[in-house]
Amino acid sequence: MKLHNKAPQWNEETQSYVLNFNGRVTLASVKNFQIVHPNDLDYIVMQFGRIARDHFTMDFQYPMCPLQAFGVALSSFDAKLACE
């Protein structure tokens, strides 16, 4: 199965692109992301984001298993080490 990053939506109020994490993610970061099911873009398979300076939250559901979700979360740190 090929999963996709959810595309952010433009927010006129903040003049920026945003994703709706429904209160689970509290800080903006280049590491924040949501992965959606290819057949239903509203079905969020995994979301990952910053909640404090050195703390992150990760939520996932079927079809991902804990090991897959953890691996994806870890890989998000590798490519963006120098961005913040």
PDB file of N, CA, C and O in Angstrom:
ATOM      1  N   MET A   1       0.835  -1.160   0.000  1.00  0.00           N
ATOM      2  CA  MET A   1       0.000   0.000   0.000  1.00  0.00           C
ATOM      3  C   MET A   1       0.892   1.238   0.000  1.00  0.00           C
ATOM      4  O   MET A   1       1.873   1.309   0.741  1.00  0.00           O
ATOM      5  N   LYS A   2       0.550   2.191  -0.819  1.00  0.00           N
ATOM      6  CA  LYS A   2       1.323   3.422  -0.936  1.00  0.00           C
ATOM      7  C   LYS A   2       0.594   4.535  -0.186  1.00  0.00           C
ATOM      8  O   LYS A   2      -0.477   4.973  -0.605  1.00  0.00           O
ATOM      9  N   LEU A   3       1.179   4.991   0.926  1.00  0.00           N
ATOM     10  CA  LEU A   3       0.591   6.056   1.729  1.00  0.00           C
ATOM     11  C   LEU A   3       1.159   7.400   1.290  1.00  0.00           C
ATOM     12  O   LEU A   3       2.211   7.456   0.654  1.00  0.00           O
ATOM     13  N   HIS A   4       0.461   8.483   1.630  1.00  0.00           N
ATOM     14  CA  HIS A   4       0.855   9.818   1.181  1.00  0.00           C
ATOM     15  C   HIS A   4       0.873  10.800   2.342  1.00  0.00           C
ATOM     16  O   HIS A   4       0.132  10.637   3.312  1.00  0.00           O
ATOM     17  N   ASN A   5       1.728  11.832   2.242  1.00  0.00           N
ATOM     18  CA  ASN A   5       1.674  12.953   3.173  1.00  0.00           C
ATOM     19  C   ASN A   5       0.420  13.755   2.873  1.00  0.00           C
ATOM     20  O   ASN A   5       0.066  13.957   1.712  1.00  0.00           O
ATOM     21  N   LYS A   6      -0.246  14.208   3.915  1.00  0.00           N
ATOM     22  CA  LYS A   6      -1.408  15.059   3.727  1.00  0.00           C
ATOM     23  C   LYS A   6      -0.921  16.461   3.384  1.00  0.00           C
ATOM     24  O   LYS A   6      -0.027  16.993   4.043  1.00  0.00           O
ATOM     25  N   ALA A   7      -1.503  17.050   2.367  1.00  0.00           N
ATOM     26  CA  ALA A   7      -1.113  18.394   1.948  1.00  0.00           C
ATOM     27  C   ALA A   7      -1.691  19.427   2.913  1.00  0.00           C
ATOM     28  O   ALA A   7      -2.869  19.351   3.260  1.00  0.00           O
ATOM     29  N   PRO A   8      -0.882  20.390   3.348  1.00  0.00           N
ATOM     30  CA  PRO A   8      -1.404  21.432   4.246  1.00  0.00           C
ATOM     31  C   PRO A   8      -2.327  22.382   3.498  1.00  0.00           C
ATOM     32  O   PRO A   8      -2.252  22.515   2.277  1.00  0.00           O
ATOM     33  N   GLN A   9      -3.206  23.045   4.259  1.00  0.00           N
ATOM     34  CA  GLN A   9      -4.148  24.007   3.698  1.00  0.00           C
ATOM     35  C   GLN A   9      -3.703  25.417   4.071  1.00  0.00           C
ATOM     36  O   GLN A   9      -3.143  25.628   5.147  1.00  0.00           O
ATOM     37  N   TRP A  10      -3.950  26.383   3.188  1.00  0.00           N
ATOM     38  CA  TRP A  10      -3.590  27.771   3.457  1.00  0.00           C
ATOM     39  C   TRP A  10      -4.548  28.354   4.491  1.00  0.00           C
ATOM     40  O   TRP A  10      -5.765  28.210   4.373  1.00  0.00           O
ATOM     41  N   ASN A  11      -3.991  29.013   5.502  1.00  0.00           N
ATOM     42  CA  ASN A  11      -4.775  29.653   6.550  1.00  0.00           C
ATOM     43  C   ASN A  11      -4.627  31.162   6.405  1.00  0.00           C
ATOM     44  O   ASN A  11      -3.537  31.705   6.582  1.00  0.00           O
ATOM     45  N   GLU A  12      -5.721  31.834   6.085  1.00  0.00           N
ATOM     46  CA  GLU A  12      -5.692  33.288   5.887  1.00  0.00           C
ATOM     47  C   GLU A  12      -5.326  34.025   7.171  1.00  0.00           C
ATOM     48  O   GLU A  12      -4.631  35.040   7.127  1.00  0.00           O
ATOM     49  N   GLU A  13      -5.787  33.524   8.311  1.00  0.00           N
ATOM     50  CA  GLU A  13      -5.542  34.188   9.588  1.00  0.00           C
ATOM     51  C   GLU A  13      -4.055  34.240   9.938  1.00  0.00           C
ATOM     52  O   GLU A  13      -3.555  35.278  10.373  1.00  0.00           O
ATOM     53  N   THR A  14      -3.354  33.132   9.750  1.00  0.00           N
ATOM     54  CA  THR A  14      -1.930  33.075  10.089  1.00  0.00           C
ATOM     55  C   THR A  14      -1.028  33.323   8.889  1.00  0.00           C
ATOM     56  O   THR A  14       0.188  33.455   9.034  1.00  0.00           O
ATOM     57  N   GLN A  15      -1.636  33.388   7.685  1.00  0.00           N
ATOM     58  CA  GLN A  15      -0.885  33.574   6.449  1.00  0.00           C
ATOM     59  C   GLN A  15       0.197  32.493   6.291  1.00  0.00           C
ATOM     60  O   GLN A  15       1.347  32.781   5.960  1.00  0.00           O
ATOM     61  N   SER A  16      -0.211  31.248   6.537  1.00  0.00           N
ATOM     62  CA  SER A  16       0.722  30.132   6.423  1.00  0.00           C
ATOM     63  C   SER A  16      -0.055  28.860   6.095  1.00  0.00           C
ATOM     64  O   SER A  16      -1.281  28.813   6.194  1.00  0.00           O
ATOM     65  N   TYR A  17       0.689  27.837   5.704  1.00  0.00           N
ATOM     66  CA  TYR A  17       0.087  26.521   5.470  1.00  0.00           C
ATOM     67  C   TYR A  17       0.019  25.770   6.790  1.00  0.00           C
ATOM     68  O   TYR A  17       0.978  25.787   7.562  1.00  0.00           O
ATOM     69  N   VAL A  18      -1.113  25.108   7.061  1.00  0.00           N
ATOM     70  CA  VAL A  18      -1.302  24.416   8.336  1.00  0.00           C
ATOM     71  C   VAL A  18      -1.956  23.049   8.119  1.00  0.00           C
ATOM     72  O   VAL A  18      -2.632  22.809   7.119  1.00  0.00           O
ATOM     73  N   LEU A  19      -1.731  22.170   9.086  1.00  0.00           N
ATOM     74  CA  LEU A  19      -2.423  20.885   9.172  1.00  0.00           C
ATOM     75  C   LEU A  19      -3.231  20.886  10.451  1.00  0.00           C
ATOM     76  O   LEU A  19      -2.805  21.464  11.451  1.00  0.00           O
ATOM     77  N   ASN A  20      -4.389  20.247  10.439  1.00  0.00           N
ATOM     78  CA  ASN A  20      -5.231  20.166  11.625  1.00  0.00           C
ATOM     79  C   ASN A  20      -4.887  18.893  12.401  1.00  0.00           C
ATOM     80  O   ASN A  20      -5.187  17.786  11.955  1.00  0.00           O
ATOM     81  N   PHE A  21      -4.259  19.061  13.557  1.00  0.00           N
ATOM     82  CA  PHE A  21      -3.900  17.934  14.405  1.00  0.00           C
ATOM     83  C   PHE A  21      -4.910  17.734  15.538  1.00  0.00           C
ATOM     84  O   PHE A  21      -4.676  16.919  16.430  1.00  0.00           O
ATOM     85  N   ASN A  22      -6.009  18.452  15.515  1.00  0.00           N
ATOM     86  CA  ASN A  22      -7.070  18.337  16.520  1.00  0.00           C
ATOM     87  C   ASN A  22      -6.541  18.454  17.942  1.00  0.00           C
ATOM     88  O   ASN A  22      -6.954  17.703  18.826  1.00  0.00           O
ATOM     89  N   GLY A  23      -5.628  19.395  18.162  1.00  0.00           N
ATOM     90  CA  GLY A  23      -5.106  19.662  19.493  1.00  0.00           C
ATOM     91  C   GLY A  23      -3.983  18.758  19.956  1.00  0.00           C
ATOM     92  O   GLY A  23      -3.441  18.979  21.039  1.00  0.00           O
ATOM     93  N   ARG A  24      -3.615  17.763  19.198  1.00  0.00           N
ATOM     94  CA  ARG A  24      -2.571  16.814  19.612  1.00  0.00           C
ATOM     95  C   ARG A  24      -1.167  17.381  19.442  1.00  0.00           C
ATOM     96  O   ARG A  24      -0.257  16.992  20.175  1.00  0.00           O
ATOM     97  N   VAL A  25      -0.973  18.288  18.497  1.00  0.00           N
ATOM     98  CA  VAL A  25       0.322  18.913  18.259  1.00  0.00           C
ATOM     99  C   VAL A  25       0.167  20.397  18.571  1.00  0.00           C
ATOM    100  O   VAL A  25      -0.758  21.048  18.086  1.00  0.00           O
ATOM    101  N   THR A  26       1.086  20.932  19.391  1.00  0.00           N
ATOM    102  CA  THR A  26       0.907  22.295  19.870  1.00  0.00           C
ATOM    103  C   THR A  26       1.920  23.297  19.336  1.00  0.00           C
ATOM    104  O   THR A  26       1.704  24.501  19.476  1.00  0.00           O
ATOM    105  N   LEU A  27       3.016  22.851  18.729  1.00  0.00           N
ATOM    106  CA  LEU A  27       4.040  23.762  18.226  1.00  0.00           C
ATOM    107  C   LEU A  27       4.309  23.525  16.750  1.00  0.00           C
ATOM    108  O   LEU A  27       4.261  22.394  16.268  1.00  0.00           O
ATOM    109  N   ALA A  28       4.591  24.608  16.043  1.00  0.00           N
ATOM    110  CA  ALA A  28       4.952  24.494  14.629  1.00  0.00           C
ATOM    111  C   ALA A  28       6.360  23.913  14.504  1.00  0.00           C
ATOM    112  O   ALA A  28       7.243  24.239  15.296  1.00  0.00           O
ATOM    113  N   SER A  29       6.563  23.062  13.518  1.00  0.00           N
ATOM    114  CA  SER A  29       7.862  22.443  13.300  1.00  0.00           C
ATOM    115  C   SER A  29       7.926  21.874  11.890  1.00  0.00           C
ATOM    116  O   SER A  29       6.909  21.470  11.325  1.00  0.00           O
ATOM    117  N   VAL A  30       9.134  21.845  11.326  1.00  0.00           N
ATOM    118  CA  VAL A  30       9.309  21.196  10.027  1.00  0.00           C
ATOM    119  C   VAL A  30       9.146  19.685  10.146  1.00  0.00           C
ATOM    120  O   VAL A  30       8.987  19.004   9.133  1.00  0.00           O
ATOM    121  N   LYS A  31       9.182  19.156  11.351  1.00  0.00           N
ATOM    122  CA  LYS A  31       9.044  17.716  11.570  1.00  0.00           C
ATOM    123  C   LYS A  31       7.584  17.263  11.656  1.00  0.00           C
ATOM    124  O   LYS A  31       7.322  16.061  11.597  1.00  0.00           O
ATOM    125  N   ASN A  32       6.638  18.174  11.792  1.00  0.00           N
ATOM    126  CA  ASN A  32       5.223  17.811  11.890  1.00  0.00           C
ATOM    127  C   ASN A  32       4.734  17.257  10.553  1.00  0.00           C
ATOM    128  O   ASN A  32       5.011  17.828   9.499  1.00  0.00           O
ATOM    129  N   PHE A  33       4.000  16.136  10.606  1.00  0.00           N
ATOM    130  CA  PHE A  33       3.431  15.590   9.374  1.00  0.00           C
ATOM    131  C   PHE A  33       2.240  14.691   9.682  1.00  0.00           C
ATOM    132  O   PHE A  33       2.064  14.218  10.804  1.00  0.00           O
ATOM    133  N   GLN A  34       1.438  14.474   8.664  1.00  0.00           N
ATOM    134  CA  GLN A  34       0.332  13.520   8.709  1.00  0.00           C
ATOM    135  C   GLN A  34       0.424  12.646   7.465  1.00  0.00           C
ATOM    136  O   GLN A  34       0.708  13.132   6.370  1.00  0.00           O
ATOM    137  N   ILE A  35       0.184  11.362   7.643  1.00  0.00           N
ATOM    138  CA  ILE A  35       0.177  10.404   6.535  1.00  0.00           C
ATOM    139  C   ILE A  35      -1.246   9.886   6.384  1.00  0.00           C
ATOM    140  O   ILE A  35      -1.872   9.479   7.362  1.00  0.00           O
ATOM    141  N   VAL A  36      -1.756   9.902   5.153  1.00  0.00           N
ATOM    142  CA  VAL A  36      -3.137   9.516   4.902  1.00  0.00           C
ATOM    143  C   VAL A  36      -3.214   8.285   3.997  1.00  0.00           C
ATOM    144  O   VAL A  36      -2.273   7.958   3.275  1.00  0.00           O
ATOM    145  N   HIS A  37      -4.349   7.626   4.060  1.00  0.00           N
ATOM    146  CA  HIS A  37      -4.650   6.457   3.228  1.00  0.00           C
ATOM    147  C   HIS A  37      -4.877   6.922   1.791  1.00  0.00           C
ATOM    148  O   HIS A  37      -5.516   7.954   1.583  1.00  0.00           O
ATOM    149  N   PRO A  38      -4.375   6.194   0.796  1.00  0.00           N
ATOM    150  CA  PRO A  38      -4.504   6.642  -0.598  1.00  0.00           C
ATOM    151  C   PRO A  38      -5.949   6.700  -1.108  1.00  0.00           C
ATOM    152  O   PRO A  38      -6.254   7.494  -1.998  1.00  0.00           O
ATOM    153  N   ASN A  39      -6.833   5.877  -0.560  1.00  0.00           N
ATOM    154  CA  ASN A  39      -8.223   5.846  -1.033  1.00  0.00           C
ATOM    155  C   ASN A  39      -9.136   6.805  -0.288  1.00  0.00           C
ATOM    156  O   ASN A  39     -10.250   7.070  -0.739  1.00  0.00           O
ATOM    157  N   ASP A  40      -8.681   7.333   0.849  1.00  0.00           N
ATOM    158  CA  ASP A  40      -9.491   8.249   1.658  1.00  0.00           C
ATOM    159  C   ASP A  40      -8.558   9.259   2.319  1.00  0.00           C
ATOM    160  O   ASP A  40      -7.940   8.957   3.340  1.00  0.00           O
ATOM    161  N   LEU A  41      -8.452  10.448   1.744  1.00  0.00           N
ATOM    162  CA  LEU A  41      -7.505  11.450   2.227  1.00  0.00           C
ATOM    163  C   LEU A  41      -7.895  12.021   3.592  1.00  0.00           C
ATOM    164  O   LEU A  41      -7.118  12.770   4.185  1.00  0.00           O
ATOM    165  N   ASP A  42      -9.074  11.683   4.097  1.00  0.00           N
ATOM    166  CA  ASP A  42      -9.471  12.103   5.445  1.00  0.00           C
ATOM    167  C   ASP A  42      -9.126  11.052   6.496  1.00  0.00           C
ATOM    168  O   ASP A  42      -9.258  11.310   7.692  1.00  0.00           O
ATOM    169  N   TYR A  43      -8.686   9.870   6.064  1.00  0.00           N
ATOM    170  CA  TYR A  43      -8.300   8.796   6.975  1.00  0.00           C
ATOM    171  C   TYR A  43      -6.818   8.956   7.294  1.00  0.00           C
ATOM    172  O   TYR A  43      -5.958   8.572   6.501  1.00  0.00           O
ATOM    173  N   ILE A  44      -6.528   9.525   8.462  1.00  0.00           N
ATOM    174  CA  ILE A  44      -5.144   9.774   8.864  1.00  0.00           C
ATOM    175  C   ILE A  44      -4.588   8.498   9.485  1.00  0.00           C
ATOM    176  O   ILE A  44      -5.038   8.066  10.545  1.00  0.00           O
ATOM    177  N   VAL A  45      -3.618   7.908   8.824  1.00  0.00           N
ATOM    178  CA  VAL A  45      -2.997   6.668   9.271  1.00  0.00           C
ATOM    179  C   VAL A  45      -1.979   6.957  10.375  1.00  0.00           C
ATOM    180  O   VAL A  45      -1.844   6.180  11.320  1.00  0.00           O
ATOM    181  N   MET A  46      -1.264   8.075  10.252  1.00  0.00           N
ATOM    182  CA  MET A  46      -0.246   8.427  11.240  1.00  0.00           C
ATOM    183  C   MET A  46      -0.090   9.934  11.284  1.00  0.00           C
ATOM    184  O   MET A  46      -0.150  10.605  10.254  1.00  0.00           O
ATOM    185  N   GLN A  47       0.110  10.465  12.484  1.00  0.00           N
ATOM    186  CA  GLN A  47       0.482  11.868  12.620  1.00  0.00           C
ATOM    187  C   GLN A  47       1.580  11.983  13.663  1.00  0.00           C
ATOM    188  O   GLN A  47       1.621  11.236  14.640  1.00  0.00           O
ATOM    189  N   PHE A  48       2.463  12.935  13.430  1.00  0.00           N
ATOM    190  CA  PHE A  48       3.641  13.114  14.268  1.00  0.00           C
ATOM    191  C   PHE A  48       3.897  14.602  14.382  1.00  0.00           C
ATOM    192  O   PHE A  48       3.847  15.315  13.380  1.00  0.00           O
ATOM    193  N   GLY A  49       4.170  15.084  15.590  1.00  0.00           N
ATOM    194  CA  GLY A  49       4.431  16.505  15.721  1.00  0.00           C
ATOM    195  C   GLY A  49       5.006  16.902  17.060  1.00  0.00           C
ATOM    196  O   GLY A  49       5.003  16.135  18.023  1.00  0.00           O
ATOM    197  N   ARG A  50       5.501  18.129  17.091  1.00  0.00           N
ATOM    198  CA  ARG A  50       6.168  18.692  18.265  1.00  0.00           C
ATOM    199  C   ARG A  50       5.131  19.199  19.274  1.00  0.00           C
ATOM    200  O   ARG A  50       4.167  19.873  18.910  1.00  0.00           O
ATOM    201  N   ILE A  51       5.353  18.855  20.561  1.00  0.00           N
ATOM    202  CA  ILE A  51       4.492  19.356  21.624  1.00  0.00           C
ATOM    203  C   ILE A  51       5.277  20.184  22.645  1.00  0.00           C
ATOM    204  O   ILE A  51       4.674  20.898  23.447  1.00  0.00           O
ATOM    205  N   ALA A  52       6.594  20.102  22.627  1.00  0.00           N
ATOM    206  CA  ALA A  52       7.478  20.900  23.479  1.00  0.00           C
ATOM    207  C   ALA A  52       8.841  20.927  22.794  1.00  0.00           C
ATOM    208  O   ALA A  52       9.035  20.281  21.765  1.00  0.00           O
ATOM    209  N   ARG A  53       9.777  21.669  23.363  1.00  0.00           N
ATOM    210  CA  ARG A  53      11.090  21.828  22.716  1.00  0.00           C
ATOM    211  C   ARG A  53      11.723  20.486  22.358  1.00  0.00           C
ATOM    212  O   ARG A  53      12.227  20.324  21.246  1.00  0.00           O
ATOM    213  N   ASP A  54      11.708  19.541  23.262  1.00  0.00           N
ATOM    214  CA  ASP A  54      12.318  18.226  23.032  1.00  0.00           C
ATOM    215  C   ASP A  54      11.323  17.074  23.161  1.00  0.00           C
ATOM    216  O   ASP A  54      11.723  15.940  23.427  1.00  0.00           O
ATOM    217  N   HIS A  55      10.044  17.349  22.977  1.00  0.00           N
ATOM    218  CA  HIS A  55       9.014  16.313  23.101  1.00  0.00           C
ATOM    219  C   HIS A  55       8.117  16.302  21.872  1.00  0.00           C
ATOM    220  O   HIS A  55       7.722  17.349  21.357  1.00  0.00           O
ATOM    221  N   PHE A  56       7.808  15.097  21.416  1.00  0.00           N
ATOM    222  CA  PHE A  56       6.973  14.914  20.243  1.00  0.00           C
ATOM    223  C   PHE A  56       5.861  13.925  20.584  1.00  0.00           C
ATOM    224  O   PHE A  56       5.971  13.157  21.540  1.00  0.00           O
ATOM    225  N   THR A  57       4.805  13.955  19.801  1.00  0.00           N
ATOM    226  CA  THR A  57       3.721  12.991  19.942  1.00  0.00           C
ATOM    227  C   THR A  57       3.540  12.262  18.616  1.00  0.00           C
ATOM    228  O   THR A  57       3.739  12.830  17.542  1.00  0.00           O
ATOM    229  N   MET A  58       3.154  10.982  18.715  1.00  0.00           N
ATOM    230  CA  MET A  58       2.925  10.172  17.516  1.00  0.00           C
ATOM    231  C   MET A  58       1.644   9.382  17.717  1.00  0.00           C
ATOM    232  O   MET A  58       1.478   8.712  18.737  1.00  0.00           O
ATOM    233  N   ASP A  59       0.743   9.457  16.757  1.00  0.00           N
ATOM    234  CA  ASP A  59      -0.483   8.668  16.750  1.00  0.00           C
ATOM    235  C   ASP A  59      -0.497   7.867  15.461  1.00  0.00           C
ATOM    236  O   ASP A  59      -0.105   8.364  14.406  1.00  0.00           O
ATOM    237  N   PHE A  60      -0.949   6.632  15.551  1.00  0.00           N
ATOM    238  CA  PHE A  60      -1.036   5.810  14.343  1.00  0.00           C
ATOM    239  C   PHE A  60      -2.190   4.839  14.499  1.00  0.00           C
ATOM    240  O   PHE A  60      -2.674   4.593  15.604  1.00  0.00           O
ATOM    241  N   GLN A  61      -2.621   4.294  13.378  1.00  0.00           N
ATOM    242  CA  GLN A  61      -3.680   3.283  13.371  1.00  0.00           C
ATOM    243  C   GLN A  61      -3.502   2.394  12.149  1.00  0.00           C
ATOM    244  O   GLN A  61      -2.624   2.626  11.318  1.00  0.00           O
ATOM    245  N   TYR A  62      -4.344   1.375  12.051  1.00  0.00           N
ATOM    246  CA  TYR A  62      -4.294   0.441  10.940  1.00  0.00           C
ATOM    247  C   TYR A  62      -4.271   1.215   9.629  1.00  0.00           C
ATOM    248  O   TYR A  62      -5.041   2.163   9.480  1.00  0.00           O
ATOM    249  N   PRO A  63      -3.439   0.859   8.693  1.00  0.00           N
ATOM    250  CA  PRO A  63      -2.698  -0.378   8.497  1.00  0.00           C
ATOM    251  C   PRO A  63      -1.256  -0.342   9.001  1.00  0.00           C
ATOM    252  O   PRO A  63      -0.473  -1.215   8.626  1.00  0.00           O
ATOM    253  N   MET A  64      -0.874   0.615   9.821  1.00  0.00           N
ATOM    254  CA  MET A  64       0.498   0.654  10.348  1.00  0.00           C
ATOM    255  C   MET A  64       0.575  -0.125  11.657  1.00  0.00           C
ATOM    256  O   MET A  64      -0.358  -0.121  12.459  1.00  0.00           O
ATOM    257  N   CYS A  65       1.705  -0.790  11.852  1.00  0.00           N
ATOM    258  CA  CYS A  65       1.961  -1.450  13.127  1.00  0.00           C
ATOM    259  C   CYS A  65       2.900  -0.536  13.930  1.00  0.00           C
ATOM    260  O   CYS A  65       3.489   0.384  13.363  1.00  0.00           O
ATOM    261  N   PRO A  66       3.045  -0.774  15.233  1.00  0.00           N
ATOM    262  CA  PRO A  66       3.902   0.092  16.056  1.00  0.00           C
ATOM    263  C   PRO A  66       5.335   0.208  15.536  1.00  0.00           C
ATOM    264  O   PRO A  66       5.914   1.293  15.572  1.00  0.00           O
ATOM    265  N   LEU A  67       5.907  -0.878  15.061  1.00  0.00           N
ATOM    266  CA  LEU A  67       7.281  -0.847  14.567  1.00  0.00           C
ATOM    267  C   LEU A  67       7.404   0.041  13.324  1.00  0.00           C
ATOM    268  O   LEU A  67       8.357   0.811  13.207  1.00  0.00           O
ATOM    269  N   GLN A  68       6.456  -0.060  12.406  1.00  0.00           N
ATOM    270  CA  GLN A  68       6.477   0.776  11.206  1.00  0.00           C
ATOM    271  C   GLN A  68       6.340   2.256  11.573  1.00  0.00           C
ATOM    272  O   GLN A  68       7.081   3.097  11.063  1.00  0.00           O
ATOM    273  N   ALA A  69       5.396   2.567  12.454  1.00  0.00           N
ATOM    274  CA  ALA A  69       5.167   3.955  12.855  1.00  0.00           C
ATOM    275  C   ALA A  69       6.410   4.528  13.540  1.00  0.00           C
ATOM    276  O   ALA A  69       6.797   5.666  13.276  1.00  0.00           O
ATOM    277  N   PHE A  70       7.022   3.749  14.406  1.00  0.00           N
ATOM    278  CA  PHE A  70       8.222   4.204  15.098  1.00  0.00           C
ATOM    279  C   PHE A  70       9.361   4.454  14.107  1.00  0.00           C
ATOM    280  O   PHE A  70      10.091   5.437  14.235  1.00  0.00           O
ATOM    281  N   GLY A  71       9.511   3.574  13.129  1.00  0.00           N
ATOM    282  CA  GLY A  71      10.540   3.748  12.106  1.00  0.00           C
ATOM    283  C   GLY A  71      10.327   5.005  11.281  1.00  0.00           C
ATOM    284  O   GLY A  71      11.285   5.720  10.984  1.00  0.00           O
ATOM    285  N   VAL A  72       9.089   5.285  10.908  1.00  0.00           N
ATOM    286  CA  VAL A  72       8.788   6.498  10.145  1.00  0.00           C
ATOM    287  C   VAL A  72       9.090   7.727  10.998  1.00  0.00           C
ATOM    288  O   VAL A  72       9.678   8.691  10.510  1.00  0.00           O
ATOM    289  N   ALA A  73       8.692   7.697  12.266  1.00  0.00           N
ATOM    290  CA  ALA A  73       8.957   8.828  13.168  1.00  0.00           C
ATOM    291  C   ALA A  73      10.462   9.068  13.312  1.00  0.00           C
ATOM    292  O   ALA A  73      10.915  10.211  13.244  1.00  0.00           O
ATOM    293  N   LEU A  74      11.224   8.017  13.506  1.00  0.00           N
ATOM    294  CA  LEU A  74      12.681   8.169  13.625  1.00  0.00           C
ATOM    295  C   LEU A  74      13.294   8.737  12.346  1.00  0.00           C
ATOM    296  O   LEU A  74      14.208   9.559  12.402  1.00  0.00           O
ATOM    297  N   SER A  75      12.793   8.300  11.210  1.00  0.00           N
ATOM    298  CA  SER A  75      13.356   8.782   9.953  1.00  0.00           C
ATOM    299  C   SER A  75      13.070  10.269   9.730  1.00  0.00           C
ATOM    300  O   SER A  75      13.785  10.923   8.971  1.00  0.00           O
ATOM    301  N   SER A  76      12.055  10.799  10.369  1.00  0.00           N
ATOM    302  CA  SER A  76      11.769  12.225  10.205  1.00  0.00           C
ATOM    303  C   SER A  76      12.843  13.087  10.857  1.00  0.00           C
ATOM    304  O   SER A  76      13.009  14.243  10.470  1.00  0.00           O
ATOM    305  N   PHE A  77      13.565  12.566  11.821  1.00  0.00           N
ATOM    306  CA  PHE A  77      14.652  13.313  12.454  1.00  0.00           C
ATOM    307  C   PHE A  77      15.897  13.326  11.587  1.00  0.00           C
ATOM    308  O   PHE A  77      16.634  14.312  11.599  1.00  0.00           O
ATOM    309  N   ASP A  78      16.153  12.281  10.845  1.00  0.00           N
ATOM    310  CA  ASP A  78      17.388  12.146  10.073  1.00  0.00           C
ATOM    311  C   ASP A  78      17.530  13.215   8.997  1.00  0.00           C
ATOM    312  O   ASP A  78      18.599  13.811   8.869  1.00  0.00           O
ATOM    313  N   ALA A  79      16.497  13.468   8.233  1.00  0.00           N
ATOM    314  CA  ALA A  79      16.602  14.367   7.100  1.00  0.00           C
ATOM    315  C   ALA A  79      16.522  15.837   7.480  1.00  0.00           C
ATOM    316  O   ALA A  79      16.793  16.697   6.642  1.00  0.00           O
ATOM    317  N   LYS A  80      16.154  16.155   8.730  1.00  0.00           N
ATOM    318  CA  LYS A  80      15.897  17.540   9.093  1.00  0.00           C
ATOM    319  C   LYS A  80      16.707  18.002  10.290  1.00  0.00           C
ATOM    320  O   LYS A  80      16.292  18.924  10.992  1.00  0.00           O
ATOM    321  N   LEU A  81      17.858  17.381  10.539  1.00  0.00           N
ATOM    322  CA  LEU A  81      18.652  17.732  11.711  1.00  0.00           C
ATOM    323  C   LEU A  81      19.144  19.172  11.678  1.00  0.00           C
ATOM    324  O   LEU A  81      19.202  19.810  12.730  1.00  0.00           O
ATOM    325  N   ALA A  82      19.493  19.701  10.541  1.00  0.00           N
ATOM    326  CA  ALA A  82      20.064  21.048  10.468  1.00  0.00           C
ATOM    327  C   ALA A  82      18.999  22.131  10.220  1.00  0.00           C
ATOM    328  O   ALA A  82      19.344  23.304  10.078  1.00  0.00           O
ATOM    329  N   CYS A  83      17.735  21.759  10.168  1.00  0.00           N
ATOM    330  CA  CYS A  83      16.696  22.742   9.841  1.00  0.00           C
ATOM    331  C   CYS A  83      16.266  23.578  11.034  1.00  0.00           C
ATOM    332  O   CYS A  83      15.698  24.652  10.839  1.00  0.00           O
ATOM    333  N   GLU A  84      16.507  23.139  12.243  1.00  0.00           N
ATOM    334  CA  GLU A  84      16.043  23.891  13.408  1.00  0.00           C
ATOM    335  C   GLU A  84      17.173  24.212  14.336  1.00  0.00           C
ATOM    336  O   GLU A  84      16.961  24.843  15.371  1.00  0.00           O
TER     337      GLU A  84
END
